[in-house]
Amino acid sequence: MKTFGNIIWHFPFFGFAMSLITAIGGLIWCLTVIGIPIGLGLFQLSLFYLAPFTKRMVSQQDLILLTGEEQATAVKWWFTVIRILFFPFGCLAAFASALHIGIQFISIIGIPCAMAEAKALSTIFNPINKRCVPLAIAEEIDRRKNNIMLNKYKEPETHVSSIA
């Protein structure tokens, strides 16, 4: 079913064209020194657009659960500055993508494609520190995040001593 979804994504809805446009946008952003983190994120989004039913976009913060590699504090601050600079462009790109999602919802066959594109909407708005990963890795990240959340709510065991 996922393969069929990827085929429908590419041929009636031109997913390959969206991937190419996103890659060209990433190349343009990479031509500037400041825009390299944005360009790299757009390259990852382009990879997602090649197979949106078998891939998922995850943040670098979520990948820390698997790899354990954290970014330096200076890099985090630099990426915050870049996010602020990208905000107007991100708003326009997210609005254009939302319109595209709405157009896909008009046809019944386009609803799954619109849902797949909607998963990447946060990446379109903010592509910095996002990675395209296979679905199995994204599911493992979700499982680990859920385990962390469950452990926060787990009650500590209380031992009641009985008087004999």
C-alpha positions in Angstrom: 0.0 0.0 0.0 2.9 2.4 0.8 4.4 1.7 -2.6 1.1 2.5 -4.3 0.9 5.7 -2.3 4.4 6.7 -3.5 3.3 6.0 -7.1 0.2 8.1 -6.7 2.2 10.9 -5.1 4.6 11.1 -8.0 2.5 10.7 -11.1 -0.9 12.4 -10.7 0.4 14.9 -8.1 3.9 15.6 -9.3 5.8 14.7 -6.2 9.0 14.4 -8.2 8.6 18.0 -9.2 8.1 19.1 -5.6 11.3 17.2 -4.7 13.2 18.9 -7.5 11.9 22.4 -6.6 12.8 21.8 -3.0 16.3 20.6 -3.9 16.8 23.7 -6.1 15.7 25.9 -3.2 18.1 24.1 -0.9 20.9 24.7 -3.5 20.0 28.4 -3.6 20.1 28.7 0.2 23.4 26.8 0.3 25.0 29.4 -2.0 24.9 31.8 0.9 27.0 31.1 3.9 24.3 32.0 6.4 21.7 29.8 4.6 23.6 26.5 4.6 21.6 25.0 7.6 18.4 25.9 5.8 19.7 24.5 2.5 20.7 21.2 4.1 17.2 21.0 5.7 15.6 21.5 2.4 17.8 18.8 0.9 16.4 16.5 3.6 12.9 17.6 2.7 13.6 16.8 -0.9 14.5 13.3 0.1 11.2 13.0 2.0 9.3 14.1 -1.1 10.8 11.3 -3.1 9.0 8.7 -0.9 6.6 10.4 1.6 4.8 7.2 2.5 7.9 5.3 3.5 10.0 8.1 5.1 9.4 10.6 7.8 11.0 13.9 8.9 12.3 14.0 12.5 14.2 16.6 14.4 17.8 16.3 15.4 16.6 16.5 19.0 14.6 13.3 18.5 17.6 11.6 16.8 19.5 12.1 20.1 17.4 9.4 21.6 19.0 6.9 19.1 22.5 8.3 18.6 23.3 10.1 21.8 25.2 12.8 20.0 24.3 16.3 21.1 25.1 19.6 19.4 27.3 22.3 20.8 25.7 25.2 22.5 27.2 27.7 20.0 25.6 25.7 17.2 22.2 25.8 18.9 22.4 29.5 19.3 23.5 30.0 15.6 20.6 27.9 14.4 18.2 30.0 16.6 19.5 33.1 14.8 19.0 31.4 11.4 15.4 30.4 12.3 14.6 34.0 13.1 16.0 35.1 9.7 14.1 32.3 7.9 10.8 33.0 9.6 9.2 35.2 6.8 10.3 32.7 4.1 9.1 29.8 6.2 5.6 31.5 6.6 5.3 31.9 2.9 6.5 28.4 2.1 4.1 26.9 4.7 1.2 28.9 3.4 1.9 27.8 -0.2 2.2 24.2 1.0 -1.1 24.5 2.9 -2.8 25.7 -0.3 -1.3 22.7 -2.1 -2.6 20.4 0.6 -6.1 22.0 0.2 -6.0 21.5 -3.5 -5.1 17.8 -3.1 -8.0 17.3 -0.7 -10.4 18.3 -3.4 -9.9 15.0 -5.2 -10.6 11.8 -3.3 -7.5 10.1 -4.5 -5.4 13.1 -3.3 -6.4 12.8 0.3 -3.6 10.3 1.3 -1.1 12.5 -0.6 -2.3 15.6 1.2 -2.0 13.8 4.5 1.6 12.7 3.6 2.5 16.3 2.7 0.9 17.6 5.9 3.4 15.5 7.9 6.2 17.7 6.5 4.5 21.0 7.1 6.6 21.8 10.2 9.7 21.0 8.2 8.6 23.4 5.5 8.1 26.1 8.1 11.4 25.3 9.8 13.8 23.0 7.9 16.8 23.5 10.3 18.0 20.4 12.1 15.5 18.1 10.4 16.4 14.7 9.0 14.6 12.3 6.6 14.6 8.8 8.1 13.0 5.5 7.2 9.6 4.8 8.8 11.0 2.1 11.0 13.5 4.5 12.6 10.8 7.1 13.1 8.6 4.5 14.8 11.5 3.5 17.1 12.0 7.2 18.1 8.3 7.4 18.8 8.4 4.3 20.9 11.4 5.6 23.0 9.7 9.0 23.5 6.5 7.2 24.7 8.6 5.1 27.1 10.2 8.3 28.5 6.7 9.8 28.9 5.4 6.7 30.7 8.4 6.6 33.0 7.6 10.1 34.1 4.1 9.1 35.2 5.1 5.8 36.7 4.5 5.7 40.5 7.4 4.7 42.6 6.9 1.3 44.3 5.9 1.6 47.9 6.7 -1.2 50.3 4.3 -1.5 53.2 5.8 -3.5 56.0 3.3 -5.7 57.7 3.2 -6.0 61.4 3.3 -9.7 62.4 
